[in-house]
């Protein structure tokens, strides 16, 4: 069983490759939370994977909330073969100690991560002036490298390799994840800065359909400002007319399968 969350499609693509390689079921975390039946009976010899994008050098809040609310039942009360648990994160540059934060959540559920992996993917965060989308050439380079990387990860997971930590932590991972990332994820995740160019909006409803937390209502879209937003930017990047904006900065769009215009 593979649980994943994705805003711009990077993590979804990785999770799909894993599902194809392992033959195991793929589940989208927002849909699981909507259904509300968060009890999972694992099959004998079934692997348990968690795929998530790094948001501010941490796992997204929605992923952590899903784990906290879920119950994962082993095939038997006493098993000679513990469930093989792994995690894969995607990031534009580095992921700090995001894996350690996820591991801590899983340990509370009695799950021990056997291996953890990271995959560099095209950048999608446009919320700050110092962040930029990758150029088209850099985007192509990252995706080409990711295809090789994911193939290697699939092999490791199929073989149930344990003790593997193939990660991209960055120069100061503690500072990134626990100080800067801690502040970012606690105080700066918001839908307050989204706005719509109503002349450009064609009222197609794509943004509302793709919002993982149902934070968008009406046409033209309006955000509920109820604290549910994850800043996954699915609404911004998938808008076919680029009518959705964040703040006053003019930025390009990216989602997996679309060529970015850059900034």
C-alpha positions in Angstrom: 0.0 0.0 0.0 1.4 3.4 -1.0 0.0 6.7 0.4 0.9 9.9 -1.4 0.2 13.6 -1.4 1.0 15.8 -4.4 0.1 19.4 -5.5 1.9 19.8 -8.8 2.3 16.2 -9.8 5.9 15.6 -8.9 5.2 13.2 -6.0 2.2 11.7 -7.8 4.5 10.7 -10.7 7.0 9.1 -8.3 4.3 7.3 -6.4 2.9 5.9 -9.7 6.3 4.5 -10.6 6.5 2.8 -7.2 3.0 1.3 -7.6 3.8 0.0 -11.0 7.1 -1.6 -9.8 5.7 -3.2 -6.7 2.2 -4.0 -7.9 0.8 -2.4 -4.7 -2.2 -0.2 -4.2 -1.9 3.6 -4.6 -3.9 5.8 -2.3 -4.3 9.6 -2.4 -4.1 11.0 1.1 -6.7 13.8 0.7 -9.2 11.3 -0.6 -8.5 9.0 2.4 -9.1 11.9 4.8 -12.4 12.8 3.0 -13.7 9.3 3.3 -12.8 9.2 7.0 -12.3 5.4 7.4 -8.6 5.5 8.3 -8.1 1.9 9.5 -5.8 -0.1 7.2 -5.4 -3.9 7.5 -2.0 -4.7 5.9 -1.7 -7.9 3.9 1.0 -10.5 4.5 4.3 -9.3 3.0 2.7 -6.0 1.9 5.0 -3.0 1.8 3.9 0.3 3.3 5.1 3.4 1.5 4.6 7.1 2.2 5.4 9.6 -0.7 5.2 13.3 0.0 6.7 16.6 -1.2 8.9 18.6 1.1 7.2 21.8 2.2 9.5 24.2 4.0 11.9 21.4 4.8 9.1 19.4 6.6 6.5 16.9 5.6 3.2 18.8 4.7 0.8 19.2 7.5 -1.9 17.2 5.7 0.5 14.2 5.6 1.3 14.4 9.3 -2.4 14.8 10.2 -3.3 11.7 8.1 -0.7 9.6 9.9 -1.9 10.8 13.3 -5.5 9.9 12.5 -4.8 6.6 10.9 -4.5 3.0 12.3 -2.3 0.6 10.5 -3.0 -3.0 11.5 -0.4 -5.7 10.8 -1.4 -9.0 9.1 -1.1 -10.8 12.5 -0.8 -9.6 16.1 2.6 -11.2 16.3 4.5 -11.3 13.0 7.9 -12.9 12.3 8.3 -10.6 9.4 7.7 -6.9 10.3 6.0 -4.7 7.6 8.6 -3.1 5.3 8.0 0.6 5.7 9.6 3.2 3.5 9.3 6.9 2.6 10.1 8.9 -0.5 10.1 12.7 -0.6 10.4 15.1 -3.5 12.1 18.4 -3.2 13.3 21.3 -5.5 16.6 21.7 -3.8 17.0 19.9 -0.5 14.8 18.4 2.2 16.6 19.0 5.5 15.4 16.6 8.2 11.9 16.1 6.7 12.4 12.3 6.9 13.2 12.4 10.6 10.0 14.4 11.3 8.0 11.8 9.3 9.8 9.0 11.1 8.7 10.4 14.4 5.1 10.5 13.4 5.3 6.9 12.2 7.0 5.7 15.4 3.9 6.9 17.3 1.9 4.4 15.3 4.3 1.6 16.0 5.9 1.8 12.5 9.7 1.8 11.9 10.9 3.2 8.6 13.3 0.7 7.0 14.6 3.1 4.3 14.1 6.7 3.1 14.7 8.3 -0.2 14.7 11.8 -1.8 14.2 12.8 -5.4 15.1 16.2 -6.8 12.2 17.5 -9.0 11.5 20.8 -10.7 10.8 23.7 -8.3 7.2 24.8 -7.8 7.2 27.2 -4.8 6.5 30.7 -5.9 5.5 32.2 -2.5 8.7 34.1 -1.8 10.8 36.6 -3.8 14.0 34.5 -3.3 12.4 31.4 -4.8 12.3 30.9 -8.5 10.9 28.2 -10.9 13.6 26.3 -12.7 14.5 27.3 -16.3 13.1 24.9 -18.9 16.6 23.4 -19.4 17.1 22.9 -15.7 13.6 21.4 -15.5 14.5 18.9 -18.2 17.7 18.0 -16.5 16.0 17.3 -13.2 13.3 15.1 -14.7 15.8 13.1 -16.7 17.9 12.5 -13.6 14.8 11.7 -11.6 13.8 9.0 -14.0 17.1 7.2 -13.3 16.9 7.9 -9.6 13.3 6.6 -9.2 14.2 3.5 -11.1 17.0 2.8 -8.5 14.6 3.5 -5.7 12.0 1.1 -7.1 14.7 -1.6 -7.2 15.6 -1.0 -3.6 12.0 -1.1 -2.5 11.1 -4.2 -4.5 14.1 -5.9 -2.9 13.1 -4.6 0.5 16.5 -3.1 1.2 16.8 -1.8 4.7 19.0 0.8 6.3 19.1 2.9 3.0 19.1 6.7 3.5 19.5 8.2 0.1 18.6 11.8 0.9 19.4 15.4 0.0 19.7 17.2 3.3 21.4 20.5 2.4 24.1 22.3 4.3 22.3 23.1 7.6 19.4 20.6 7.8 18.6 21.2 11.4 18.3 25.0 10.9 16.3 24.4 7.7 13.8 22.0 9.2 13.4 22.9 12.8 14.0 26.7 12.8 13.2 28.2 9.4 10.9 25.4 8.4 9.2 25.3 11.8 8.4 29.0 11.6 7.3 28.7 7.9 5.0 25.8 8.4 3.4 27.2 11.6 3.0 30.9 10.6 3.4 31.4 6.8 1.1 28.7 5.3 -1.9 30.6 4.2 -4.5 31.2 1.5 -4.7 35.0 2.2 -2.4 36.0 -0.6 -4.2 34.2 -3.5 -6.2 36.4 -5.8 -7.9 36.0 -9.1 -7.8 38.0 -12.3 -11.5 37.8 -13.0 -11.0 39.0 -16.6 -8.7 36.1 -17.3 -10.7 33.5 -15.4 -12.8 31.3 -17.6 -14.6 29.7 -14.5 -13.6 26.2 -15.5 -13.5 25.0 -11.9 -10.1 23.3 -12.2 -8.7 25.0 -9.1 -11.7 23.9 -7.0 -11.5 20.3 -8.3 -7.8 20.0 -7.6 -7.7 21.6 -4.1 -6.8 18.8 -1.8 -8.5 20.4 1.3 -11.6 21.8 -0.4 -10.6 25.3 0.5 -12.0 26.9 -2.7 -15.7 27.7 -3.4 -17.6 29.6 -6.0 -16.7 30.8 -9.5 -14.7 32.9 -9.9 -12.9 31.0 -7.1 -12.8 32.3 -3.5 -10.7 30.8 -0.8 -12.4 30.1 2.5 -9.6 31.4 4.8 -10.4 28.7 7.3 -6.8 27.6 8.0 -7.0 24.4 5.9 -4.7 25.6 3.0 -1.5 23.6 2.6 0.1 26.0 0.1 0.5 23.1 -2.3 -0.1 25.6 -5.1 -2.2 23.1 -7.2 -4.7 25.9 -7.8 -2.1 28.3 -8.9 -0.1 26.1 -11.2 -2.9 24.2 -12.9 -5.0 27.2 -13.8 -5.2 27.0 -17.6 -5.3 30.8 -18.0 -2.9 31.7 -15.2 -5.6 33.7 -13.7 -4.7 32.8 -10.1 -1.9 34.8 -8.5 0.0 34.8 -5.3 0.8 38.3 -3.8 2.1 40.9 -6.2 4.9 38.9 -7.8 4.6 37.7 -11.4 5.8 34.1 -11.7 5.5 31.3 -14.1 3.6 28.0 -13.7 4.8 24.4 -13.4 3.2 21.0 -13.0 4.6 17.7 -14.0 4.1 17.2 -17.7 3.9 20.9 -18.5 6.9 22.9 -19.7 7.5 25.8 -17.4 7.7 29.4 -18.8 10.3 30.2 -16.1 10.1 33.5 -14.2 
